[in-house]
Amino acid sequence: MKLELHRVEQDASVLPGRENRRTRGTLFLDGDLECHILEDEVRIDKPGTPQDEGAKIKTRTAIPAGTYQIVMILSPKYGRIMPRLVNVPGFDGILIHSGHDEKDTWGCLLTGQGFDKEGDIQGGTSRPAFSALFSKLERAWKAGESITITITNDFLSAV
């Protein structure tokens, strides 16, 4: 199973009352639109060189673009099996889960069916989006399929 996360937009600056910039993207599963994703900001130390993503700031930055294996593993935080990205440089414990805004991410990927006018996950859509994605990931995992996610910073190409 192949997931593709296309990061399509990032806040230009930290908005008043926010902890950091947010990054919005679209998640495809085997080529089909699955849901939308909200993450922390993608930090670039050297603008103009998208491949040089900045150093990790715990709970405040998004993971580097790239391809990662996803495993289904018991999460101590959630007390249940959750999809976890492994071998992410500078990061540990990166999950895909539900949530609403950058305060819920902690570097993880939040699912939703859309974004509200503030740029957060649209109310009431995160858990259903996660549940639908989780059931597909769980089915693939139980069938012994490899699950990968490729993340691209498409919004940087548009600049």
N, C-alpha and C positions, 0 to 999 in steps of 0.2 A: 504494500500500500504506500502510495506516495502523496504526501501533503506538500503544497506550495503556499508559502505566505509571502504575498507581495505587499511590502510596506509602501503605502501610497501617499501618506501625508503626515507631517509632523508640525506641531505648534511652532510658530516662528520664535516665540519667547515664552518664558514662564509667566502665565497669566496670574493676576492678583488672586490670592487665596489658594494658589496651587503649590504643590511641592516641587514639581519639575514639569518639563515639556512632555506631551503625550505623543505617541506615534500610533497612527491608525493604519490598518491593513486589511486585506481580503485573503481569506484562506480557501484554497481549492483542494479537493480530495479526488485524486485520480482524474484531474482535469475539470471536475465539476465544482461550481461554487458551493461551498459548505457553510461558511459563516464569516463574520467580521471579527477582527482581533484588535484589542487595545493593548499597548505596551508602554513602558517607560521610554524616555527619549533615547534615540540613537546618538551617541556621542562621537563626534569626529574631531580628533586633535588637529589634523591638518586639512582644513577645508580645501576642496578641489581634488582630494584623493580619497574617494569613498571607501577604498579598500583598507584604509588606515583608520579603523575605528578606535576610539580612545579607550583608555584604561577603564576598567570596571569601577563603578561606584556602587557599593552594596545597596540594594533595594531601590536604586535611583536610575539605573541605565538599562537599556535593552541589550540582549545578547548580540554578539557579532553575527552579521549575515554569514550564511554558509549552509552546509547540509549536515544534519544531525540524525542519529538513530533515536527512535522513541521506544521506550520500554514501559510496560505496565507494571507498576510497583506499588507496594503498600506505602502510603504517605503517613508518617507519624503525625503531621499537622492535621490532616483531614480524617485519619483513621479509616481509610478505605483505599482501594486500588485507584491509582491516578496515572495519567500519561505523563512521563518524565523524559525530558531531553537529556541525553548523556554526552559526555566528552565535549562540553561547551567550554572553550578557553576562558579561564578567569571566573567561571560561574559554577555553582553546584546547586542541585535541588530545583532546577527550572521545570515547572509544571505547566500544563495547560489546564485552566480552571475557570470558574465563573467569577464575576466581579463587576464593578461599576466604573471606577475611575482609577487614576494613577496611585491612589492610596492603597488599592487592593492588589496591585501588580507584584510588588517585591521582586521585579525582574522577570516575572512570569508572563504568560500569554493569556489574556482574558477573552473569552468568547462572547459574542453577541449577534443578534440578528440585524443590527443597525446601530447608528449613532444618533444621539439627540443633538439639539441645537447648540449645546455647550461643547460637543465633541467627545462626550463620554458614551459608554455603552447605553443604548436606549433602555429605559426602565422596563423590567419584566421580561427581557429577552435573553439575558445572559444564561440563566439556568437551562431554559429549553434548548438553547444553542449548544451548550456544553453536553447536555444529556443526549442529544441527537448525534453529536460527534463522538462522544464516549462509547455509545453502543456500537458504532461502526469500528472504532479502534479496538474495542474489546473482542468483537467478532473476529477481526483479523488476527489479533494476538492469540486467541484460543485456537485458531486454525494454523498457527505456527508461521504466519506471514511476517516478513520483515516490514517494519514501519519506519519511514524516513520523512523528514521535513526539510525542505529547502527554503531558505529565507533570503529574500532580495530587497535591497533598499531602492526601490523604483523611484521614490520621491527625490532622490539625489540626482537622478538622470534628468529630471524635469527642470532642474535649476539651471 
